[in-house]
């Protein structure tokens, strides 16, 4: 079983769904991998296409990159399209160790710890661990220790930039933002993923994309502002949001992409619910609580709201048919869309802002706070993050906060809406 691939596949075939459940294979079927993504090999300082640099899960690889560049979806595609025994694990499920997390997904002979260890050591099982930046330093250390103990393991780790010491046994690849040419091509290519009822499609969508691209710098006053716009539009996640706005006949505002998208949700909700407002406060509070307990599935208590959010790509649905009928489970499409709602909770309660400075699960929210709070509150929060960085010797959250603050200072908000008020 350890050395014969066909026997391994037979042994693990009953557990294929469990091993890949966290990779969301059905959800992935509606996504497309952009083939021109590029990475920089940090050991050799060479730039390669991602399919050339990482065609399969072989050896030990760390794939680093900013939020929204496509790390997770690419590694999920590797896992789901592999003909080998493969397990996909969110890093938050590895707090007790990588091996225990794998054993929870299998039974019988396949759940024998000694057997699994020999299988990992011989390279007989491929492992993907996603989102190291979302877990505490102890869990990161546990995963790195696993990598260095099983030096022959086929292992891919993904993370956003953070302060850490990667496994010395791993090759490090940095996922790069899209080039200007690729960004333009990617925007037009999103037409294949848009809602079927989108009013702007086909040639009209392509013309609207070209018009947006030609005038994307019209509101920029300085060269620095042009740079900020280009940085945003080099991110596939943000470009997808631009495409959604264009398909709905809305001129995208690069500073307010998710706000514009949520305004469409609110408009649809009012129409379907006879003028009722989307319960943003209650929904945001539920999302915050969900994040606190590392829950990924959104509560069915918000079924009507989730249907609206699904139609505008904030969330995705996974359907499962059984003798009892079809069940639906909703998940956020990306951490960015989850953090959009958690931000509302942080804005309403200053004590919550103070409570999570050491929690890596909320790093993205603190980055959003740098753009959402009044400036006097921003500086007070910055001082708190500096103190935490000094005490913990971890500048990851502070660095992301300052990066966003620098972008805000280059391109300040034009208005002060309720979301920007101080807590």
C-alpha positions in Angstrom: 0.0 0.0 0.0 2.9 2.4 0.8 4.7 1.9 -2.5 2.1 0.8 -5.1 0.0 3.8 -6.4 -3.0 1.7 -7.6 -3.3 0.0 -4.2 -3.2 3.3 -2.5 -6.0 4.7 -4.7 -8.2 1.6 -3.9 -7.6 1.9 -0.2 -8.4 5.6 0.0 -11.2 5.8 -2.7 -14.0 5.7 0.0 -12.5 8.8 1.6 -11.8 10.9 -1.5 -14.7 13.3 -0.7 -13.6 13.7 2.9 -10.0 14.3 1.9 -10.9 17.0 -0.5 -14.0 18.4 1.2 -12.3 21.6 2.3 -11.1 22.2 -1.3 -14.8 22.8 -2.3 -14.6 20.8 -5.5 -18.1 21.6 -6.7 -17.6 25.3 -6.1 -14.4 25.1 -8.0 -16.2 23.8 -11.1 -17.6 27.3 -11.6 -14.2 29.0 -11.4 -11.5 29.3 -14.0 -7.8 29.4 -13.5 -6.1 32.2 -15.3 -3.2 30.5 -17.1 -0.9 33.5 -17.3 -0.4 33.9 -13.5 3.3 34.3 -12.8 5.5 33.5 -9.7 9.0 34.5 -8.6 11.2 31.7 -7.3 12.7 33.4 -4.3 15.7 31.1 -4.2 16.8 31.8 -7.8 15.0 35.2 -8.3 13.6 33.9 -11.6 10.1 34.6 -12.9 8.1 31.7 -14.3 4.5 30.9 -15.3 2.7 29.3 -12.4 1.9 26.1 -14.4 5.6 25.7 -15.2 6.8 26.4 -11.6 4.1 24.4 -9.9 2.5 21.9 -12.3 1.8 19.3 -9.6 2.2 18.7 -5.9 5.8 17.5 -5.8 8.3 18.2 -3.1 7.8 21.0 -0.6 6.5 24.3 -1.9 5.5 27.5 -0.1 3.3 29.7 -2.3 3.1 33.3 -1.0 1.1 36.2 -2.3 -1.2 39.0 -1.4 -4.9 38.4 -0.7 -6.9 37.9 -3.9 -4.1 36.9 -6.3 -5.4 33.4 -6.6 -3.2 31.2 -4.4 -6.0 29.2 -2.9 -7.9 28.5 -6.0 -4.8 27.4 -7.9 -3.8 25.0 -5.1 -7.4 23.7 -4.8 -7.3 23.0 -8.6 -4.1 21.0 -8.2 -5.6 19.0 -5.4 -8.9 18.2 -7.1 -7.4 17.4 -10.5 -4.7 15.1 -9.2 -5.0 11.4 -9.9 -3.0 10.7 -6.7 -4.2 10.4 -3.1 -4.4 14.0 -2.0 -5.7 15.8 1.1 -6.6 19.5 1.3 -6.5 21.1 4.8 -7.2 24.7 5.9 -4.3 25.7 8.3 -6.8 26.4 11.1 -7.6 22.6 11.2 -4.0 21.8 11.9 -3.8 23.4 15.4 -3.3 19.9 16.9 -0.9 18.8 14.2 -1.1 17.9 10.5 -1.1 14.2 11.1 -4.2 14.3 13.4 -6.0 16.5 10.9 -5.5 13.9 8.2 -6.5 11.0 10.5 -9.8 12.7 11.2 -10.7 12.3 7.5 -10.2 8.5 7.1 -11.1 5.3 8.8 -10.0 1.7 9.1 -6.6 0.7 7.9 -6.2 4.1 6.3 -6.5 5.7 9.7 -3.5 3.8 11.1 -1.1 6.4 12.3 2.1 4.4 11.6 0.8 3.6 8.1 -0.1 7.2 7.3 3.4 8.3 8.5 5.1 5.8 6.2 2.9 7.0 3.4 3.7 10.6 3.9 7.4 9.8 4.2 7.5 7.8 1.0 5.6 10.6 -0.9 2.6 8.4 -1.3 0.1 11.1 -0.2 0.1 14.7 -1.4 -0.8 17.4 1.1 -2.1 21.0 0.6 -2.4 23.3 3.6 -4.0 26.6 2.8 -4.0 29.9 4.8 -1.0 29.9 7.2 -1.5 33.6 7.7 -4.9 33.0 9.3 -3.5 30.9 12.3 -1.5 31.7 15.4 2.3 31.4 15.5 2.1 28.1 17.4 0.0 26.5 14.7 2.4 27.9 12.0 5.3 26.4 14.0 3.5 23.0 14.3 3.0 22.9 10.5 6.7 23.9 9.8 7.9 21.3 12.2 5.8 18.7 10.3 7.4 19.8 7.0 10.9 19.5 8.4 10.3 16.1 10.0 8.8 14.7 6.8 11.4 16.0 4.4 10.3 13.7 1.5 6.6 14.7 1.8 4.8 16.2 -1.2 3.5 19.4 0.5 2.2 22.7 -0.7 1.7 25.6 1.8 -0.1 28.9 1.0 0.1 32.1 2.9 -0.2 35.8 2.5 3.0 37.8 3.4 3.7 37.6 7.1 6.6 37.5 9.5 7.6 33.9 9.9 10.4 31.4 9.2 9.4 29.1 6.3 10.5 25.4 6.5 14.2 25.2 5.4 13.2 22.2 3.3 10.7 24.1 1.1 11.1 25.9 -2.2 9.4 29.4 -2.0 7.4 30.9 -4.8 5.9 34.4 -4.7 2.7 34.8 -6.7 3.0 38.1 -8.6 0.3 40.7 -9.4 -1.0 40.7 -13.0 0.8 42.7 -15.6 -1.1 45.5 -17.3 -1.7 43.4 -20.4 -2.8 40.4 -18.3 -5.0 42.5 -16.1 -6.9 43.8 -19.2 -7.2 40.3 -20.6 -8.4 38.9 -17.3 -11.1 41.5 -16.9 -12.6 40.6 -20.3 -12.3 36.9 -19.6 -14.5 37.2 -16.5 -17.5 37.3 -18.8 -17.6 33.5 -18.7 -18.2 33.5 -14.9 -20.8 36.2 -14.6 -24.5 35.7 -13.7 -26.7 34.6 -16.5 -29.2 37.4 -15.9 -26.5 40.1 -16.1 -27.8 43.0 -18.4 -24.5 43.7 -20.0 -23.0 40.7 -21.8 -21.3 39.7 -25.0 -19.9 42.5 -27.2 -21.5 45.2 -25.0 -19.6 43.8 -22.0 -16.3 43.8 -23.9 -16.8 47.4 -25.1 -17.7 48.5 -21.5 -14.5 46.8 -20.3 -12.4 48.6 -22.9 -14.0 51.9 -22.0 -13.4 51.4 -18.3 -9.8 50.5 -18.9 -9.2 53.5 -21.2 -10.5 55.9 -18.5 -9.4 54.1 -15.4 -7.0 56.9 -14.5 -9.3 59.8 -15.2 -9.9 60.5 -11.4 -6.2 60.3 -10.6 -4.6 63.6 -9.9 -1.1 62.5 -9.1 1.2 59.7 -10.3 1.0 58.0 -6.9 -2.8 57.8 -7.3 -2.3 56.2 -10.7 0.0 53.6 -9.1 -2.6 52.8 -6.5 -5.3 52.2 -9.1 -3.0 50.0 -11.1 -2.1 48.0 -8.0 -5.8 47.4 -7.3 -6.4 46.4 -10.9 -3.5 43.9 -10.9 -5.5 41.8 -8.3 -7.7 39.1 -9.9 -10.2 39.3 -7.0 -10.7 43.0 -7.4 -10.8 42.7 -11.2 -13.6 40.1 -10.8 -15.6 42.6 -8.7 -15.0 45.3 -11.4 -16.4 42.8 -14.0 -19.5 42.2 -11.9 -20.2 46.0 -11.7 -19.7 46.4 -15.4 -22.0 43.5 -16.2 -24.7 45.3 -14.1 -24.3 48.5 -16.0 -22.4 50.3 -13.2 -19.3 52.4 -13.6 -16.8 50.8 -11.2 -15.2 53.0 -8.5 -11.9 51.4 -7.7 -12.0 52.9 -4.2 -15.4 51.4 -3.5 -15.7 48.1 -5.3 -17.3 46.0 -2.6 -19.5 48.9 -1.5 -20.8 49.2 -5.0 -21.4 45.4 -5.2 -23.2 45.4 -1.8 -25.4 48.3 -2.9 -26.7 46.0 -5.7 -27.5 43.4 -3.0 -29.4 45.9 -1.0 -31.4 47.0 -4.1 -32.3 43.5 -4.9 -33.3 42.7 -1.3 -35.6 45.8 -1.1 -37.2 44.8 -4.4 -37.8 41.2 -3.3 -38.8 42.0 0.3 -41.2 44.8 -0.5 -39.0 47.6 0.7 -37.4 45.9 3.7 -33.7 46.7 4.4 -31.0 44.1 4.4 -30.3 43.3 8.0 -26.7 44.3 7.8 -26.0 44.7 11.5 -27.4 41.3 12.5 -25.8 39.5 9.5 -22.4 41.1 10.3 -22.6 40.1 13.9 -23.3 36.5 12.9 -20.3 36.5 10.5 -18.1 37.9 13.3 -19.2 35.1 15.7 -18.7 32.5 13.0 -15.1 33.7 12.5 -14.5 33.5 16.3 -15.2 29.8 16.3 -13.5 29.1 12.9 -16.8 28.1 11.3 -16.8 28.3 7.5 -20.5 27.6 6.8 -22.9 30.6 7.1 -26.0 30.1 9.2 -29.2 29.1 7.4 -31.0 31.7 9.6 -30.1 34.2 6.8 -31.3 32.1 3.8 -33.1 34.9 2.0 -30.1 37.2 2.5 -27.7 34.6 1.3 -29.7 34.1 -1.8 -29.2 37.8 -2.6 -25.6 37.6 -1.7 -25.1 34.6 -3.9 -26.6 36.3 -6.9 -23.9 39.0 -6.6 -21.0 36.7 -5.9 -20.4 37.6 -2.2 -21.0 33.9 -1.3 -21.1 30.6 -3.1 -23.5 27.7 -2.5 -22.7 24.0 -2.3 -25.6 21.8 -3.2 -25.9 18.1 -2.2 -28.6 15.8 -3.3 -29.7 13.0 -1.0 -32.8 10.7 -0.7 -34.2 13.4 1.6 -33.9 16.1 -1.0 -31.4 18.8 -1.9 -29.5 20.6 0.8 -27.7 23.9 0.3 -24.7 25.3 2.3 -23.3 28.8 1.8 -19.7 29.9 2.2 -18.0 33.2 1.5 -16.4 33.4 -1.9 -13.2 34.8 -0.4 -11.8 36.2 2.8 -12.2 39.7 1.4 -16.0 39.3 1.2 -16.1 37.9 4.8 -14.0 40.7 6.1 -16.2 43.3 4.4 -19.0 42.3 6.9 -16.7 41.8 9.9 -15.5 45.3 9.4 -19.0 46.6 10.3 -18.8 45.0 13.7 -15.3 46.5 14.4 -16.5 50.0 13.4 -19.4 49.8 15.9 -17.4 48.6 18.9 -14.0 50.1 19.8 -13.5 47.3 22.4 -13.6 44.7 19.7 -11.0 46.7 17.8 -8.7 46.4 20.9 -9.5 42.8 21.6 -8.1 41.2 18.4 -4.8 42.9 17.7 -3.0 39.6 18.4 -5.5 37.4 16.4 -4.2 36.6 12.9 -7.7 35.7 11.8 -8.5 39.4 11.8 -5.4 40.8 10.1 -7.4 41.7 6.9 -10.0 43.5 9.0 -7.3 45.7 10.6 -6.1 46.6 7.1 -9.6 47.7 6.2 -9.8 49.8 9.4 -6.9 51.9 8.2 -9.2 53.1 5.4 -12.5 53.1 7.2 -11.9 55.0 10.5 -11.5 58.7 11.1 -7.9 59.7 11.0 -7.6 60.4 14.8 -8.9 56.9 15.4 -6.5 55.4 12.8 -3.5 56.9 14.6 -4.7 55.6 18.0 -5.1 52.1 16.6 -1.8 52.4 14.9 -0.1 53.1 18.2 -1.8 50.0 19.7 -0.6 47.9 16.8 3.0 49.2 17.2 2.9 48.3 20.9 1.7 44.8 20.0 4.4 44.4 17.4 7.1 45.4 19.9 5.9 43.0 22.5 5.3 40.0 20.2 8.1 40.7 17.7 5.4 40.1 15.0 4.9 43.1 12.6 2.5 41.2 10.2 -0.7 43.0 11.2 1.1 46.4 11.6 2.7 46.1 8.2 -0.6 45.4 6.4 -2.2 48.3 8.3 0.5 50.8 7.4 0.4 49.6 3.7 -3.3 50.4 3.5 -2.9 53.7 5.4 -0.2 54.8 2.9 -2.6 54.0 0.1 -5.3 56.0 1.8 -3.0 59.0 2.2 -2.2 58.9 -1.5 -5.8 58.6 -2.5 -8.0 60.0 0.3 -11.7 59.2 0.4 -13.9 61.9 -1.2 -16.7 61.6 1.3 -17.3 60.6 4.9 -20.0 58.0 5.0 -21.3 56.2 8.1 -18.9 53.4 7.6 -16.0 55.7 8.2 -17.1 57.1 11.5 -15.1 56.5 14.6 -16.4 53.7 16.9 
